[in-house]
Amino acid sequence: MNPISILLVILVAFLAGMEGILDEFQFHQPLVACTLIGLVTGHPAEGIMLGGSLQMIALGWANVGAAVAPDAALASVASAIIMVLGLSGGNTDAQTAISTSIALAVPLSVAGLFLTMLCRTIAIPIVHFMDAAAEDANFRGVEIWQLLAIGLQGVRIAVPAALLCFIPADAVTAMLQAMPDWLAGGMAVGGGMVAAVGYAMVINMMATAEVWPFFVLGFVLAALGDLTLIALGAIGVALALIYIGLKDLAKQGGGAGGGSGDPLGDILNDY
């Protein structure tokens, strides 16, 4: 990668690290981070493909209570850089580079979890410094300490990203080409299974008696080869609007004259 691309990748990594805490502009989401890194390195299509696959995995990652989810920011940034380095050698096909990067995403997310816990531990005394500044009515000091704490989260992704950028592309390409066919195929299968597990975790959290018919309908429609992703998305939006309209109508007592406020749920309960 050229120096400008490296600087842009580090900038994306820094923003992704901060967004892992802020959750405001979603730079840490795999689809966003991988697409941006692919864009600044000249591989936008591969970045979107990698980001879309990793996004399916990260759908089931969520902080629950004191349990912190795996770090999507480092997984997205590091795997995207590895993919770009593999493609920069010129002798690696895109599918192999993407499959290998997907397989590396999960261990990278665990490493990122360790780094974010380290940054949060360092931020504990910063909170006391902010308390001291607040007692002195030093609002500027509070802002500076806050920006410093958030900046640590950005640095924890930017530094590994910078180190990865200086790995010779030929070394990554040689490593990918040295993999036997059974290992490359296994990584491709494993990456697909991990994405399916992530989607299954989302279904497990969302599944209720009211939404199961929509899941079934979605899987049936997805099996139709003539329907594009845009068509499937339009059908999904239409079904959501229909459901919301029926739910609002039931709340107003229109037509049904009672019920739980969930017309589909009332129908299922009748059975």
C-alpha positions as CSV (number, residue, x, y, z in Angstrom):
1,M,0.0,0.0,0.0
2,N,1.1,3.5,-0.7
3,P,1.6,6.1,2.1
4,I,-1.7,7.8,1.5
5,S,-3.6,4.6,1.6
6,I,-1.9,3.6,4.9
7,L,-2.8,7.0,6.4
8,L,-6.4,6.6,5.3
9,V,-6.6,3.1,6.7
10,I,-5.2,4.2,10.0
11,L,-7.8,7.0,10.1
12,V,-10.6,4.6,9.4
13,A,-9.2,2.3,12.1
14,F,-9.1,5.2,14.6
15,L,-12.7,6.1,13.9
16,A,-13.8,2.5,14.1
17,G,-12.2,2.1,17.5
18,M,-13.9,5.2,18.9
19,E,-17.3,4.1,17.4
20,G,-17.0,0.8,19.2
21,I,-17.8,2.9,22.3
22,L,-19.8,5.8,20.9
23,D,-22.1,3.9,18.6
24,E,-23.1,7.1,16.9
25,F,-21.9,6.9,13.2
26,Q,-21.4,3.0,13.2
27,F,-17.8,3.1,11.7
28,H,-17.1,0.0,13.8
29,Q,-19.7,-2.1,12.0
30,P,-18.0,-4.6,9.6
31,L,-20.0,-3.5,6.6
32,V,-18.9,0.1,7.0
33,A,-15.3,-0.4,8.1
34,C,-14.4,-3.1,5.5
35,T,-16.1,-1.1,2.8
36,L,-14.1,2.1,3.7
37,I,-10.8,0.2,3.9
38,G,-11.5,-1.5,0.5
39,L,-12.4,1.9,-0.9
40,V,-9.2,3.7,0.2
41,T,-7.0,0.7,-0.9
42,G,-8.6,0.2,-4.3
43,H,-10.6,-2.9,-3.6
44,P,-14.1,-1.6,-2.9
45,A,-16.0,-4.7,-4.3
46,E,-13.9,-7.1,-2.1
47,G,-14.3,-4.8,0.9
48,I,-18.1,-4.9,0.5
49,M,-18.1,-8.7,0.2
50,L,-16.0,-9.1,3.2
51,G,-18.0,-6.6,5.2
52,G,-21.3,-8.2,4.3
53,S,-20.1,-11.6,5.4
54,L,-18.6,-10.3,8.7
55,Q,-21.8,-8.2,9.3
56,M,-23.8,-11.5,9.4
57,I,-21.5,-12.7,12.1
58,A,-21.6,-9.5,14.2
59,L,-25.4,-9.4,14.1
60,G,-25.5,-11.7,17.1
61,W,-22.8,-9.8,19.1
62,A,-24.3,-7.6,21.8
63,N,-23.2,-6.4,25.3
64,V,-25.5,-8.2,27.8
65,G,-25.0,-6.9,31.4
66,A,-21.4,-7.2,32.4
67,A,-20.6,-9.5,29.5
68,V,-18.8,-7.6,26.7
69,A,-19.3,-8.8,23.2
70,P,-16.4,-9.6,20.9
71,D,-14.8,-6.6,19.3
72,A,-16.2,-6.0,15.8
73,A,-13.9,-3.0,15.2
74,L,-10.6,-4.9,15.3
75,A,-12.0,-7.9,13.6
76,S,-13.3,-5.7,10.7
77,V,-10.2,-3.6,10.3
78,A,-7.6,-6.3,10.7
79,S,-9.3,-8.8,8.5
80,A,-9.9,-6.2,5.8
81,I,-6.2,-5.2,5.8
82,I,-5.1,-8.8,5.6
83,M,-7.5,-9.3,2.6
84,V,-6.0,-6.2,0.9
85,L,-2.5,-7.4,1.5
86,G,-3.3,-10.8,0.0
87,L,-4.9,-9.2,-3.1
88,S,-2.0,-6.7,-3.5
89,G,0.4,-9.5,-4.4
90,G,-1.5,-10.1,-7.6
91,N,-1.5,-13.9,-7.5
92,T,-4.3,-14.5,-5.0
93,D,-7.9,-14.8,-6.1
94,A,-10.5,-12.7,-4.2
95,Q,-12.5,-15.6,-2.9
96,T,-9.5,-17.2,-1.1
97,A,-8.5,-13.9,0.4
98,I,-12.0,-13.2,1.6
99,S,-12.5,-16.7,3.0
100,T,-9.2,-16.6,4.9
101,S,-10.0,-13.1,6.3
102,I,-13.4,-14.3,7.5
103,A,-11.8,-17.3,9.3
104,L,-9.4,-14.9,11.0
105,A,-12.1,-12.5,12.1
106,V,-13.2,-14.4,15.2
107,P,-9.8,-14.8,16.9
108,L,-9.1,-11.2,16.0
109,S,-12.4,-10.1,17.7
110,V,-11.2,-11.9,20.9
111,A,-7.9,-10.1,20.8
112,G,-9.8,-6.8,20.4
113,L,-11.9,-7.7,23.4
114,F,-8.7,-7.9,25.5
115,L,-7.5,-4.5,24.1
116,T,-10.8,-2.8,24.9
117,M,-10.8,-4.2,28.4
118,L,-7.3,-2.8,28.9
119,C,-8.4,0.6,27.6
120,R,-11.4,0.6,30.0
121,T,-9.1,-0.3,32.9
122,I,-6.8,2.6,32.0
123,A,-9.9,4.9,31.8
124,I,-10.9,4.3,35.4
125,P,-8.4,6.8,36.9
126,I,-9.4,9.2,34.1
127,V,-12.9,9.3,35.6
128,H,-11.4,10.4,38.9
129,F,-9.5,13.1,37.1
130,M,-12.7,14.2,35.5
131,D,-14.4,14.3,39.0
132,A,-11.6,16.5,40.3
133,A,-11.9,18.9,37.4
134,A,-15.7,19.0,37.9
135,E,-15.3,19.9,41.6
136,D,-13.1,22.9,40.5
137,A,-15.7,23.8,37.8
138,N,-13.1,23.2,35.2
139,F,-15.4,22.2,32.4
140,R,-12.6,22.4,29.8
141,G,-10.6,19.9,31.8
142,V,-13.6,17.5,31.9
143,E,-13.9,17.7,28.1
144,I,-10.1,17.1,27.6
145,W,-10.1,14.0,29.8
146,Q,-13.2,12.7,28.1
147,L,-11.7,13.1,24.6
148,L,-8.5,11.4,25.9
149,A,-10.5,8.4,27.1
150,I,-12.3,8.1,23.8
151,G,-9.1,8.6,21.9
152,L,-7.6,5.6,23.7
153,Q,-10.3,3.4,22.1
154,G,-9.3,4.7,18.7
155,V,-5.6,4.2,19.3
156,R,-6.2,0.5,20.3
157,I,-7.4,-0.2,16.7
158,A,-5.2,2.3,14.9
159,V,-1.9,0.9,16.2
160,P,-2.5,-2.7,15.2
161,A,-3.8,-1.5,11.9
162,A,-0.7,0.5,11.3
163,L,1.5,-2.5,12.2
164,L,-0.4,-4.7,9.8
165,C,-0.1,-2.2,7.0
166,F,3.7,-2.6,7.0
167,I,3.6,-6.3,6.6
168,P,4.9,-7.1,3.0
169,A,2.1,-8.0,0.7
170,D,4.3,-10.7,-0.9
171,A,4.6,-12.4,2.5
172,V,0.8,-12.5,2.9
173,T,0.3,-13.7,-0.7
174,A,2.9,-16.4,-0.2
175,M,1.1,-17.6,3.0
176,L,-2.2,-17.7,1.2
177,Q,-0.8,-19.6,-1.7
178,A,1.0,-22.0,0.5
179,M,-2.2,-23.2,2.1
180,P,-3.4,-26.6,0.8
181,D,-6.7,-26.9,-1.0
182,W,-8.3,-28.7,1.9
183,L,-7.4,-25.9,4.4
184,A,-8.6,-23.2,2.1
185,G,-11.8,-25.1,1.5
186,G,-12.2,-25.7,5.2
187,M,-11.8,-22.0,5.9
188,A,-14.5,-21.2,3.3
189,V,-16.9,-23.6,4.9
190,G,-16.0,-22.5,8.4
191,G,-16.5,-18.9,7.5
192,G,-20.0,-19.7,6.1
193,M,-20.9,-21.6,9.2
194,V,-19.8,-18.8,11.5
195,A,-22.0,-16.4,9.5
196,A,-24.9,-18.7,9.9
197,V,-24.3,-19.0,13.6
198,G,-24.4,-15.2,13.9
199,Y,-27.7,-15.0,12.1
200,A,-29.1,-17.9,14.2
201,M,-28.2,-15.9,17.4
202,V,-30.2,-13.0,16.1
203,I,-33.2,-15.2,15.3
204,N,-32.9,-16.8,18.8
205,M,-33.2,-13.3,20.3
206,M,-36.0,-12.1,18.1
207,A,-38.1,-15.3,17.6
208,T,-41.6,-15.1,19.0
209,A,-44.9,-16.6,18.0
210,E,-45.8,-13.4,16.1
211,V,-42.7,-13.1,14.0
212,W,-42.1,-16.8,13.0
213,P,-44.5,-16.6,10.0
214,F,-42.3,-13.7,8.7
215,F,-39.1,-15.8,9.1
216,V,-40.7,-18.7,7.2
217,L,-42.0,-16.4,4.5
218,G,-38.6,-14.8,4.2
219,F,-36.7,-18.1,3.8
220,V,-39.2,-19.3,1.1
221,L,-38.9,-16.1,-0.9
222,A,-35.1,-16.2,-0.6
223,A,-35.1,-19.6,-2.3
224,L,-36.7,-18.0,-5.5
225,G,-33.9,-17.4,-7.9
226,D,-35.8,-14.7,-9.9
227,L,-36.0,-12.3,-6.9
228,T,-33.1,-9.9,-6.4
229,L,-31.9,-8.6,-3.1
230,I,-33.6,-5.3,-3.8
231,A,-36.9,-7.2,-4.4
232,L,-36.5,-9.1,-1.2
233,G,-35.8,-5.9,0.7
234,A,-38.9,-4.3,-0.8
235,I,-41.0,-7.2,0.2
236,G,-39.6,-7.1,3.8
237,V,-40.4,-3.4,4.1
238,A,-43.9,-3.9,2.7
239,L,-44.6,-6.7,5.2
240,A,-43.2,-4.6,8.1
241,L,-45.5,-1.7,7.1
242,I,-48.5,-4.0,6.8
243,Y,-47.8,-5.5,10.3
244,I,-47.4,-2.0,11.8
245,G,-50.6,-0.8,10.2
246,L,-52.6,-3.8,11.5
247,K,-51.1,-3.4,14.9
248,D,-52.1,0.3,15.1
249,L,-55.6,-0.5,13.8
250,A,-56.0,-3.1,16.5
251,K,-54.9,-0.7,19.2
252,Q,-57.6,1.8,18.0
253,G,-60.2,-1.0,18.2
254,G,-61.0,-0.8,14.5
255,G,-62.7,-3.8,13.1
256,A,-61.8,-6.4,15.7
257,G,-63.5,-4.8,18.7
258,G,-60.8,-5.9,21.2
259,G,-57.8,-8.1,21.4
260,S,-54.3,-7.8,22.7
261,G,-53.2,-5.1,20.3
262,D,-51.3,-7.6,18.2
263,P,-53.7,-9.0,15.5
264,L,-51.3,-11.6,14.2
265,G,-50.7,-12.8,17.8
266,D,-54.5,-13.0,18.4
267,I,-54.9,-15.2,15.3
268,L,-52.1,-17.5,16.4
269,N,-53.6,-17.8,19.9
270,D,-56.9,-18.8,18.4
271,Y,-55.2,-21.8,17.0
